[in-house]
């Protein structure tokens, strides 16, 4: 039996739980997401 996990669903699940527990985290999570996506886009790594 092989388990294949992808990174994006795990990150989104963790972010969702974090927002439910600490609503003020939303600003930091969104900012971090945008920064990571922007840096990966500049480096040529498609998501």
PDB file of N, CA, C and O in Angstrom:
ATOM      1  N   UNK A   1       0.847  -1.186   0.000  1.00  0.00           N
ATOM      2  CA  UNK A   1       0.000   0.000   0.000  1.00  0.00           C
ATOM      3  C   UNK A   1       0.883   1.237   0.000  1.00  0.00           C
ATOM      4  O   UNK A   1       1.770   1.379   0.842  1.00  0.00           O
ATOM      5  N   UNK A   2       0.637   2.124  -0.943  1.00  0.00           N
ATOM      6  CA  UNK A   2       1.431   3.333  -1.068  1.00  0.00           C
ATOM      7  C   UNK A   2       0.562   4.546  -0.759  1.00  0.00           C
ATOM      8  O   UNK A   2      -0.573   4.647  -1.225  1.00  0.00           O
ATOM      9  N   UNK A   3       1.103   5.446   0.020  1.00  0.00           N
ATOM     10  CA  UNK A   3       0.387   6.674   0.368  1.00  0.00           C
ATOM     11  C   UNK A   3       1.101   7.840  -0.298  1.00  0.00           C
ATOM     12  O   UNK A   3       2.270   8.101  -0.015  1.00  0.00           O
ATOM     13  N   UNK A   4       0.402   8.542  -1.183  1.00  0.00           N
ATOM     14  CA  UNK A   4       0.973   9.695  -1.884  1.00  0.00           C
ATOM     15  C   UNK A   4       0.357  10.961  -1.310  1.00  0.00           C
ATOM     16  O   UNK A   4      -0.843  11.193  -1.457  1.00  0.00           O
ATOM     17  N   UNK A   5       1.166  11.770  -0.665  1.00  0.00           N
ATOM     18  CA  UNK A   5       0.698  13.029  -0.113  1.00  0.00           C
ATOM     19  C   UNK A   5       1.278  14.174  -0.923  1.00  0.00           C
ATOM     20  O   UNK A   5       2.454  14.161  -1.286  1.00  0.00           O
ATOM     21  N   UNK A   6       0.449  15.153  -1.198  1.00  0.00           N
ATOM     22  CA  UNK A   6       0.922  16.340  -1.881  1.00  0.00           C
ATOM     23  C   UNK A   6       1.009  17.466  -0.863  1.00  0.00           C
ATOM     24  O   UNK A   6       0.331  17.452   0.164  1.00  0.00           O
ATOM     25  N   UNK A   7       1.850  18.431  -1.167  1.00  0.00           N
ATOM     26  CA  UNK A   7       2.129  19.490  -0.208  1.00  0.00           C
ATOM     27  C   UNK A   7       0.996  20.505  -0.096  1.00  0.00           C
ATOM     28  O   UNK A   7       0.668  20.922   1.015  1.00  0.00           O
ATOM     29  N   UNK A   8       0.394  20.912  -1.196  1.00  0.00           N
ATOM     30  CA  UNK A   8      -0.626  21.971  -1.181  1.00  0.00           C
ATOM     31  C   UNK A   8      -1.840  21.618  -0.301  1.00  0.00           C
ATOM     32  O   UNK A   8      -2.265  22.457   0.493  1.00  0.00           O
ATOM     33  N   UNK A   9      -2.413  20.409  -0.413  1.00  0.00           N
ATOM     34  CA  UNK A   9      -3.562  20.097   0.456  1.00  0.00           C
ATOM     35  C   UNK A   9      -3.194  20.078   1.942  1.00  0.00           C
ATOM     36  O   UNK A   9      -4.000  20.468   2.786  1.00  0.00           O
ATOM     37  N   UNK A  10      -1.985  19.627   2.261  1.00  0.00           N
ATOM     38  CA  UNK A  10      -1.571  19.610   3.665  1.00  0.00           C
ATOM     39  C   UNK A  10      -1.401  21.025   4.205  1.00  0.00           C
ATOM     40  O   UNK A  10      -1.778  21.312   5.341  1.00  0.00           O
ATOM     41  N   UNK A  11      -0.832  21.904   3.390  1.00  0.00           N
ATOM     42  CA  UNK A  11      -0.655  23.295   3.812  1.00  0.00           C
ATOM     43  C   UNK A  11      -2.012  23.959   3.993  1.00  0.00           C
ATOM     44  O   UNK A  11      -2.221  24.675   4.973  1.00  0.00           O
ATOM     45  N   UNK A  12      -2.932  23.734   3.067  1.00  0.00           N
ATOM     46  CA  UNK A  12      -4.241  24.362   3.178  1.00  0.00           C
ATOM     47  C   UNK A  12      -5.017  23.832   4.375  1.00  0.00           C
ATOM     48  O   UNK A  12      -5.738  24.589   5.025  1.00  0.00           O
ATOM     49  N   UNK A  13      -4.884  22.565   4.670  1.00  0.00           N
ATOM     50  CA  UNK A  13      -5.543  22.000   5.850  1.00  0.00           C
ATOM     51  C   UNK A  13      -4.981  22.614   7.125  1.00  0.00           C
ATOM     52  O   UNK A  13      -5.739  22.996   8.017  1.00  0.00           O
ATOM     53  N   UNK A  14      -3.675  22.710   7.217  1.00  0.00           N
ATOM     54  CA  UNK A  14      -3.043  23.331   8.381  1.00  0.00           C
ATOM     55  C   UNK A  14      -3.428  24.790   8.521  1.00  0.00           C
ATOM     56  O   UNK A  14      -3.672  25.267   9.629  1.00  0.00           O
ATOM     57  N   UNK A  15      -3.484  25.505   7.403  1.00  0.00           N
ATOM     58  CA  UNK A  15      -3.870  26.914   7.443  1.00  0.00           C
ATOM     59  C   UNK A  15      -5.316  27.069   7.897  1.00  0.00           C
ATOM     60  O   UNK A  15      -5.627  27.958   8.690  1.00  0.00           O
ATOM     61  N   UNK A  16      -6.189  26.221   7.403  1.00  0.00           N
ATOM     62  CA  UNK A  16      -7.597  26.291   7.803  1.00  0.00           C
ATOM     63  C   UNK A  16      -7.785  26.032   9.284  1.00  0.00           C
ATOM     64  O   UNK A  16      -8.553  26.731   9.945  1.00  0.00           O
ATOM     65  N   UNK A  17      -7.099  25.046   9.805  1.00  0.00           N
ATOM     66  CA  UNK A  17      -7.183  24.752  11.239  1.00  0.00           C
ATOM     67  C   UNK A  17      -6.596  25.906  12.045  1.00  0.00           C
ATOM     68  O   UNK A  17      -7.145  26.293  13.077  1.00  0.00           O
ATOM     69  N   UNK A  18      -5.479  26.453  11.570  1.00  0.00           N
ATOM     70  CA  UNK A  18      -4.873  27.586  12.260  1.00  0.00           C
ATOM     71  C   UNK A  18      -5.786  28.796  12.310  1.00  0.00           C
ATOM     72  O   UNK A  18      -5.860  29.484  13.328  1.00  0.00           O
ATOM     73  N   UNK A  19      -6.484  29.057  11.207  1.00  0.00           N
ATOM     74  CA  UNK A  19      -7.411  30.189  11.177  1.00  0.00           C
ATOM     75  C   UNK A  19      -8.582  29.959  12.118  1.00  0.00           C
ATOM     76  O   UNK A  19      -9.040  30.897  12.771  1.00  0.00           O
ATOM     77  N   UNK A  20      -9.072  28.731  12.200  1.00  0.00           N
ATOM     78  CA  UNK A  20     -10.172  28.439  13.127  1.00  0.00           C
ATOM     79  C   UNK A  20      -9.747  28.635  14.572  1.00  0.00           C
ATOM     80  O   UNK A  20     -10.517  29.152  15.382  1.00  0.00           O
ATOM     81  N   UNK A  21      -8.538  28.230  14.901  1.00  0.00           N
ATOM     82  CA  UNK A  21      -8.060  28.329  16.275  1.00  0.00           C
ATOM     83  C   UNK A  21      -7.641  29.759  16.607  1.00  0.00           C
ATOM     84  O   UNK A  21      -7.978  30.277  17.672  1.00  0.00           O
ATOM     85  N   UNK A  22      -6.906  30.393  15.695  1.00  0.00           N
ATOM     86  CA  UNK A  22      -6.410  31.759  15.911  1.00  0.00           C
ATOM     87  C   UNK A  22      -6.811  32.626  14.720  1.00  0.00           C
ATOM     88  O   UNK A  22      -6.057  32.701  13.750  1.00  0.00           O
ATOM     89  N   UNK A  23      -7.971  33.282  14.758  1.00  0.00           N
ATOM     90  CA  UNK A  23      -8.440  34.064  13.607  1.00  0.00           C
ATOM     91  C   UNK A  23      -7.473  35.168  13.176  1.00  0.00           C
ATOM     92  O   UNK A  23      -7.480  35.554  12.007  1.00  0.00           O
ATOM     93  N   UNK A  24      -6.647  35.685  14.081  1.00  0.00           N
ATOM     94  CA  UNK A  24      -5.698  36.732  13.699  1.00  0.00           C
ATOM     95  C   UNK A  24      -4.588  36.191  12.808  1.00  0.00           C
ATOM     96  O   UNK A  24      -3.860  36.967  12.189  1.00  0.00           O
ATOM     97  N   UNK A  25      -4.448  34.875  12.737  1.00  0.00           N
ATOM     98  CA  UNK A  25      -3.431  34.268  11.872  1.00  0.00           C
ATOM     99  C   UNK A  25      -3.745  34.448  10.397  1.00  0.00           C
ATOM    100  O   UNK A  25      -2.864  34.281   9.554  1.00  0.00           O
ATOM    101  N   UNK A  26      -4.989  34.786  10.073  1.00  0.00           N
ATOM    102  CA  UNK A  26      -5.392  34.878   8.670  1.00  0.00           C
ATOM    103  C   UNK A  26      -4.494  35.838   7.897  1.00  0.00           C
ATOM    104  O   UNK A  26      -4.076  35.519   6.785  1.00  0.00           O
ATOM    105  N   UNK A  27      -4.194  36.986   8.451  1.00  0.00           N
ATOM    106  CA  UNK A  27      -3.349  37.967   7.766  1.00  0.00           C
ATOM    107  C   UNK A  27      -1.971  37.388   7.469  1.00  0.00           C
ATOM    108  O   UNK A  27      -1.455  37.552   6.364  1.00  0.00           O
ATOM    109  N   UNK A  28      -1.375  36.716   8.441  1.00  0.00           N
ATOM    110  CA  UNK A  28      -0.041  36.153   8.263  1.00  0.00           C
ATOM    111  C   UNK A  28      -0.042  34.994   7.276  1.00  0.00           C
ATOM    112  O   UNK A  28       0.883  34.851   6.477  1.00  0.00           O
ATOM    113  N   UNK A  29      -1.075  34.172   7.332  1.00  0.00           N
ATOM    114  CA  UNK A  29      -1.151  33.021   6.432  1.00  0.00           C
ATOM    115  C   UNK A  29      -1.311  33.488   4.993  1.00  0.00           C
ATOM    116  O   UNK A  29      -0.645  32.977   4.093  1.00  0.00           O
ATOM    117  N   UNK A  30      -2.192  34.456   4.773  1.00  0.00           N
ATOM    118  CA  UNK A  30      -2.390  34.965   3.414  1.00  0.00           C
ATOM    119  C   UNK A  30      -1.123  35.643   2.908  1.00  0.00           C
ATOM    120  O   UNK A  30      -0.724  35.432   1.762  1.00  0.00           O
ATOM    121  N   UNK A  31      -0.492  36.447   3.741  1.00  0.00           N
ATOM    122  CA  UNK A  31       0.743  37.127   3.343  1.00  0.00           C
ATOM    123  C   UNK A  31       1.837  36.110   3.027  1.00  0.00           C
ATOM    124  O   UNK A  31       2.531  36.248   2.020  1.00  0.00           O
ATOM    125  N   UNK A  32       1.999  35.107   3.859  1.00  0.00           N
ATOM    126  CA  UNK A  32       3.003  34.075   3.619  1.00  0.00           C
ATOM    127  C   UNK A  32       2.734  33.315   2.338  1.00  0.00           C
ATOM    128  O   UNK A  32       3.658  33.023   1.580  1.00  0.00           O
ATOM    129  N   UNK A  33       1.475  32.993   2.092  1.00  0.00           N
ATOM    130  CA  UNK A  33       1.099  32.283   0.876  1.00  0.00           C
ATOM    131  C   UNK A  33       1.447  33.114  -0.364  1.00  0.00           C
ATOM    132  O   UNK A  33       2.033  32.606  -1.319  1.00  0.00           O
ATOM    133  N   UNK A  34       1.081  34.383  -0.334  1.00  0.00           N
ATOM    134  CA  UNK A  34       1.350  35.246  -1.482  1.00  0.00           C
ATOM    135  C   UNK A  34       2.847  35.417  -1.719  1.00  0.00           C
ATOM    136  O   UNK A  34       3.296  35.448  -2.865  1.00  0.00           O
ATOM    137  N   UNK A  35       3.604  35.526  -0.660  1.00  0.00           N
ATOM    138  CA  UNK A  35       5.059  35.663  -0.803  1.00  0.00           C
ATOM    139  C   UNK A  35       5.657  34.390  -1.402  1.00  0.00           C
ATOM    140  O   UNK A  35       6.483  34.466  -2.312  1.00  0.00           O
ATOM    141  N   UNK A  36       5.254  33.239  -0.908  1.00  0.00           N
ATOM    142  CA  UNK A  36       5.789  31.964  -1.416  1.00  0.00           C
ATOM    143  C   UNK A  36       5.417  31.775  -2.879  1.00  0.00           C
ATOM    144  O   UNK A  36       6.264  31.394  -3.687  1.00  0.00           O
ATOM    145  N   UNK A  37       4.155  32.037  -3.232  1.00  0.00           N
ATOM    146  CA  UNK A  37       3.720  31.879  -4.619  1.00  0.00           C
ATOM    147  C   UNK A  37       4.469  32.855  -5.524  1.00  0.00           C
ATOM    148  O   UNK A  37       4.866  32.494  -6.632  1.00  0.00           O
ATOM    149  N   UNK A  38       4.664  34.084  -5.058  1.00  0.00           N
ATOM    150  CA  UNK A  38       5.399  35.077  -5.842  1.00  0.00           C
ATOM    151  C   UNK A  38       6.846  34.680  -6.063  1.00  0.00           C
ATOM    152  O   UNK A  38       7.361  34.802  -7.174  1.00  0.00           O
ATOM    153  N   UNK A  39       7.505  34.207  -5.020  1.00  0.00           N
ATOM    154  CA  UNK A  39       8.909  33.800  -5.148  1.00  0.00           C
ATOM    155  C   UNK A  39       9.032  32.591  -6.072  1.00  0.00           C
ATOM    156  O   UNK A  39       9.922  32.543  -6.921  1.00  0.00           O
ATOM    157  N   UNK A  40       8.137  31.613  -5.905  1.00  0.00           N
ATOM    158  CA  UNK A  40       8.183  30.436  -6.777  1.00  0.00           C
ATOM    159  C   UNK A  40       7.907  30.829  -8.223  1.00  0.00           C
ATOM    160  O   UNK A  40       8.511  30.269  -9.138  1.00  0.00           O
ATOM    161  N   UNK A  41       7.007  31.779  -8.444  1.00  0.00           N
ATOM    162  CA  UNK A  41       6.729  32.241  -9.797  1.00  0.00           C
ATOM    163  C   UNK A  41       7.922  32.925 -10.419  1.00  0.00           C
ATOM    164  O   UNK A  41       8.205  32.736 -11.601  1.00  0.00           O
ATOM    165  N   UNK A  42       8.626  33.722  -9.630  1.00  0.00           N
ATOM    166  CA  UNK A  42       9.807  34.405 -10.150  1.00  0.00           C
ATOM    167  C   UNK A  42      10.940  33.431 -10.475  1.00  0.00           C
ATOM    168  O   UNK A  42      11.717  33.657 -11.403  1.00  0.00           O
ATOM    169  N   UNK A  43      11.025  32.361  -9.711  1.00  0.00           N
ATOM    170  CA  UNK A  43      12.074  31.376  -9.929  1.00  0.00           C
ATOM    171  C   UNK A  43      11.725  30.372 -11.035  1.00  0.00           C
ATOM    172  O   UNK A  43      12.555  29.553 -11.429  1.00  0.00           O
ATOM    173  N   UNK A  44      10.490  30.450 -11.526  1.00  0.00           N
ATOM    174  CA  UNK A  44      10.102  29.581 -12.627  1.00  0.00           C
ATOM    175  C   UNK A  44       9.563  28.232 -12.216  1.00  0.00           C
ATOM    176  O   UNK A  44       9.533  27.310 -13.031  1.00  0.00           O
ATOM    177  N   UNK A  45       9.136  28.090 -10.971  1.00  0.00           N
ATOM    178  CA  UNK A  45       8.558  26.831 -10.497  1.00  0.00           C
ATOM    179  C   UNK A  45       7.029  26.929 -10.540  1.00  0.00           C
ATOM    180  O   UNK A  45       6.442  27.647  -9.730  1.00  0.00           O
ATOM    181  N   UNK A  46       6.379  26.228 -11.460  1.00  0.00           N
ATOM    182  CA  UNK A  46       4.918  26.285 -11.509  1.00  0.00           C
ATOM    183  C   UNK A  46       4.292  25.551 -10.329  1.00  0.00           C
ATOM    184  O   UNK A  46       4.834  24.556  -9.846  1.00  0.00           O
ATOM    185  N   UNK A  47       3.176  26.037  -9.881  1.00  0.00           N
ATOM    186  CA  UNK A  47       2.478  25.374  -8.763  1.00  0.00           C
ATOM    187  C   UNK A  47       1.482  24.382  -9.297  1.00  0.00           C
ATOM    188  O   UNK A  47       0.793  23.720  -8.521  1.00  0.00           O
TER     189      UNK A  47
END
